[in-house]
């Protein structure tokens, strides 16, 4: 199972999963990749909206949303995809508010 209890001492490495998803999506028409990004973006937007407190949305408060953002950012890095291509689905301020940096 890909779902396991969160353990801060042993984080799960999502890079192989992101690389595998990118490999599969590259075998199909580019519209499938766009649809995939749209679905992940919709999940992130809905999760942020549900966790919104006042006027500030804390992306780091929800672990699932944070992991989805990190997964999406990892896919962009591995697939040489500009983040500007993701902005129609996930607003740039959400990426900027993410307290995580992928070294690459």
N, C-alpha and C positions, 0 to 999 in steps of 0.2 A: 504494500500500500504506500502511496506517496504521502499520505497524511500521517503525521506522527506528532507526539507531544513536543511542544517547543522546549528546547534545551539550549540555553544561552552558551553553554560550554562547548556544545557540538552542533554548530549550525549546519543546515543542509546546503550543499553546494548545488545551486540551480543552473549553473552554466551548462552542464551536459544536457539537462532537460531543454534549456533554451536553444542550444545548438541542434538538438534533435527535432524540435518543433520547426525551427527555421529550415532544416533540411527537408522535412516533409512538405512544408509550405512552398519551397522553391520548386518542387516537382509539379505544382499545379499552376493554374492561371493566376496572375497577380491580384485578381479581384478577391481570391480566397484569403490572401494575406491582408488585404485591406479590410475584409469582413472580420477577420480574426482580431485585428487591432481595434475595430469598431466595437466588437463584443467585450474585449477587455476594458476598453475605455468606458463603455456603458456600466460595467461592473464597478469600476473605480469611482465614477461619478455618483452612482447610486449609493455606494458605501459611504462616501464622503458626505453626501446629503443626509444620510441617516444618522451620522455621528456628529453632525454640525452642532456646535454650541455657540450661541450668540452669533457674531458675525465672522468668527474665525473657525476655519475647519482645520483640525489637527490631524494631518495625514499619518503621523507616527503613533497616534493613539490606538488605531485599529491595526492589529498585526496582519490580518489577511489583506487589507488594502495596501499596507506598506510592502508586503511580499509581492503583490501583483505589480506594484510600481517598480520594484527592484527587478522583477522578472522582465517587465517590458523594457526597462533601461538596459538590461543585459542583452536582450534580443537586439536592441538597436546597436549596441557596441559590437556584438559578434557578427551581425549581418551588414555592418557598414551602412546602417540606415540613419539618415539625419533625423534628429529629434523634431525638426520642423514638419516632417511628414506625419508625426504622431499628434501634433498640436490640434488638428481638427477633432480628435477623439479624446484627448486628455490635455487640459489647459496647461500652459507652461508654468504657471505659478504653483501647480501641484508638484511638478518635478522639482522646482526650486525650493519648495518647502520640505522636501524629503531630506531627512538628516542621514544621508548615506551617500557615499561616493564610491563609484566603481573605478578602480585603477585600470587603465588600459592604454 
